[in-house]
Amino acid sequence: MDSAIRAAAPAGEPDAPFRSSGGRRACAWLAGLLLIVPSVVAGCRVADTDAVTPVPQLLAFLPWLLAPAGAALLLALLARWRTGVVWAVAVLAVTGWYVRPYDTGLTDAPPGPVVARIEVLTSNVEFGNATKGSKGLLATIRREQPDLVFVQECDPGCASALAAEVSRTDYPYRNVVEGYAAAGSAILSTFPLRPAPGISGTLAMPGSVAVVGDRTVNLQLVHPLPPIPRGVDDWKRELGRVRTYAAGVKGQPTLLAGDFNATQDHAAFRRILDAGDLRDSATLVGAARTPSWPAGVRRPLGAQIDHVLISEDFSVRRARFLDLAGTDHRSLLVDLELHDVR
């Protein structure tokens, strides 16, 4: 039968190789190989686990896995491999379910009157490189005038620039932890700050309590280690500390901001939300998959690892991702309203 098909196929016909058993077998093998990684990652997403390398790294780019799964489906169809077709469709369906645009209109505004409007800026300035310049952090602060500023990877040069070039009249309250390279962090505030313990980590994660009108709001900068191949356990451990913090302030007005080195597709990140009954501000206004890293890519590529998480005391008016020169992160600026829900 195969020899008859080959004989009947016109010379040079594009799909002639796929009509032979050898061509179909090769397509089936290639389809199977293409489906292995997307299947494992999608399975871990369903199982609510970050597993081990390379799953945490690939979960950050979950939408990308639609490409190999789609190619596998095409190859399975060419190979007339029914099992492969079903397999590919299942992987595409599961992955598509998790990357669907579900992030609009999730919640109504909290009950109670608005007592304050708060703009929050979080920015990873990559070893302080994005501090100065016409498109740097200092220029962004002057232009946008946020009420709260969270800065990660604020090296000594960054800390000195904040002290010298950001007016104490505009930001009289500060919590700055100096450190070299990626270790330093800073919180600037127009609201009075009280000290708070913060979260222990390799990179500084300071905390404060802001006094907004007659309400107190827990502020926590977040910057755990990234999930590099040999550092996944450390990444999970530090995100676990963030989860413990979130559980400890559950039911209180709370705001966590920073470079979480995790996306909504990471189980460790979702457990932070669950532990503190927190919500992702970008998600609430339809920007859940707007990437913040690497800075040069746009939706649907890239990963959103920079977040502002809020308790139920807040509503979100808008969220914008801003480009800064000199950093591999995009900054996140959110406009919040604090409600009196007591």
KARA-V205460 format. One record per backbone hydrogen bond with DSSP energy under -0.5 kcal/mol. CO is the residue of the C=O (numbers start at 0). NH is the residue of the N-H. If there is no record, write none. Layout:
co->CO nh->NH
co->CO nh->NH
This chain:
co->0 nh->4
co->1 nh->5
co->2 nh->6
co->3 nh->7
co->4 nh->8
co->9 nh->12
co->12 nh->15
co->14 nh->17
co->14 nh->18
co->15 nh->18
co->16 nh->19
co->19 nh->23
co->20 nh->24
co->21 nh->25
co->22 nh->26
co->23 nh->27
co->24 nh->28
co->25 nh->29
co->26 nh->30
co->27 nh->31
co->28 nh->32
co->29 nh->33
co->30 nh->34
co->31 nh->35
co->32 nh->35
co->32 nh->36
co->33 nh->37
co->34 nh->38
co->35 nh->39
co->36 nh->40
co->37 nh->41
co->38 nh->42
co->39 nh->43
co->40 nh->44
co->41 nh->45
co->42 nh->46
co->43 nh->48
co->44 nh->47
co->51 nh->54
co->53 nh->57
co->54 nh->58
co->55 nh->59
co->57 nh->60
co->58 nh->61
co->60 nh->63
co->60 nh->64
co->61 nh->64
co->62 nh->65
co->63 nh->66
co->63 nh->67
co->64 nh->68
co->65 nh->69
co->66 nh->70
co->67 nh->71
co->68 nh->72
co->69 nh->73
co->70 nh->74
co->71 nh->75
co->72 nh->76
co->73 nh->77
co->74 nh->78
co->75 nh->79
co->75 nh->80
co->76 nh->79
co->79 nh->81
co->80 nh->84
co->81 nh->85
co->82 nh->86
co->83 nh->87
co->84 nh->88
co->85 nh->89
co->86 nh->90
co->87 nh->91
co->88 nh->92
co->89 nh->93
co->90 nh->94
co->91 nh->95
co->92 nh->96
co->93 nh->97
co->94 nh->98
co->95 nh->99
co->99 nh->101
co->102 nh->285
co->112 nh->339
co->115 nh->337
co->117 nh->335
co->118 nh->146
co->118 nh->147
co->119 nh->333
co->120 nh->149
co->121 nh->331
co->122 nh->124
co->122 nh->151
co->124 nh->128
co->124 nh->129
co->125 nh->128
co->127 nh->130
co->129 nh->136
co->130 nh->137
co->132 nh->135
co->132 nh->138
co->134 nh->324
co->135 nh->139
co->136 nh->140
co->137 nh->141
co->138 nh->142
co->139 nh->143
co->140 nh->144
co->146 nh->189
co->147 nh->120
co->148 nh->150
co->148 nh->187
co->149 nh->122
co->150 nh->185
co->151 nh->124
co->152 nh->127
co->152 nh->154
co->153 nh->178
co->154 nh->158
co->155 nh->159
co->156 nh->160
co->157 nh->161
co->158 nh->162
co->159 nh->163
co->160 nh->164
co->161 nh->165
co->164 nh->166
co->166 nh->170
co->172 nh->188
co->174 nh->186
co->175 nh->177
co->176 nh->184
co->179 nh->182
co->181 nh->152
co->182 nh->203
co->183 nh->152
co->183 nh->153
co->184 nh->176
co->185 nh->150
co->186 nh->174
co->187 nh->148
co->188 nh->172
co->191 nh->210
co->193 nh->208
co->195 nh->206
co->198 nh->204
co->204 nh->198
co->205 nh->220
co->206 nh->195
co->207 nh->218
co->208 nh->193
co->209 nh->211
co->209 nh->216
co->210 nh->191
co->210 nh->212
co->211 nh->214
co->214 nh->211
co->216 nh->209
co->217 nh->254
co->218 nh->207
co->219 nh->256
co->221 nh->258
co->225 nh->227
co->227 nh->230
co->230 nh->234
co->231 nh->235
co->232 nh->236
co->233 nh->237
co->234 nh->238
co->235 nh->239
co->236 nh->240
co->237 nh->241
co->238 nh->242
co->239 nh->243
co->240 nh->244
co->241 nh->245
co->242 nh->246
co->243 nh->247
co->244 nh->248
co->246 nh->249
co->248 nh->251
co->252 nh->217
co->253 nh->310
co->254 nh->219
co->255 nh->308
co->256 nh->221
co->257 nh->259
co->257 nh->306
co->262 nh->265
co->265 nh->269
co->266 nh->270
co->267 nh->271
co->268 nh->271
co->268 nh->272
co->269 nh->273
co->270 nh->274
co->271 nh->275
co->272 nh->276
co->272 nh->277
co->273 nh->276
co->278 nh->280
co->278 nh->309
co->279 nh->283
co->280 nh->284
co->281 nh->284
co->281 nh->286
co->282 nh->285
co->283 nh->104
co->286 nh->289
co->288 nh->290
co->291 nh->329
co->292 nh->302
co->293 nh->296
co->297 nh->300
co->302 nh->291
co->302 nh->292
co->302 nh->304
co->304 nh->259
co->304 nh->260
co->304 nh->306
co->306 nh->257
co->307 nh->280
co->308 nh->255
co->309 nh->278
co->310 nh->313
co->312 nh->338
co->314 nh->336
co->317 nh->334
co->319 nh->321
co->319 nh->332
co->321 nh->330
co->323 nh->326
co->327 nh->293
co->327 nh->294
co->330 nh->321
co->331 nh->121
co->332 nh->319
co->333 nh->119
co->333 nh->335
co->334 nh->316
co->334 nh->317
co->335 nh->117
co->336 nh->314
co->336 nh->338
co->337 nh->114
co->337 nh->115
co->338 nh->340
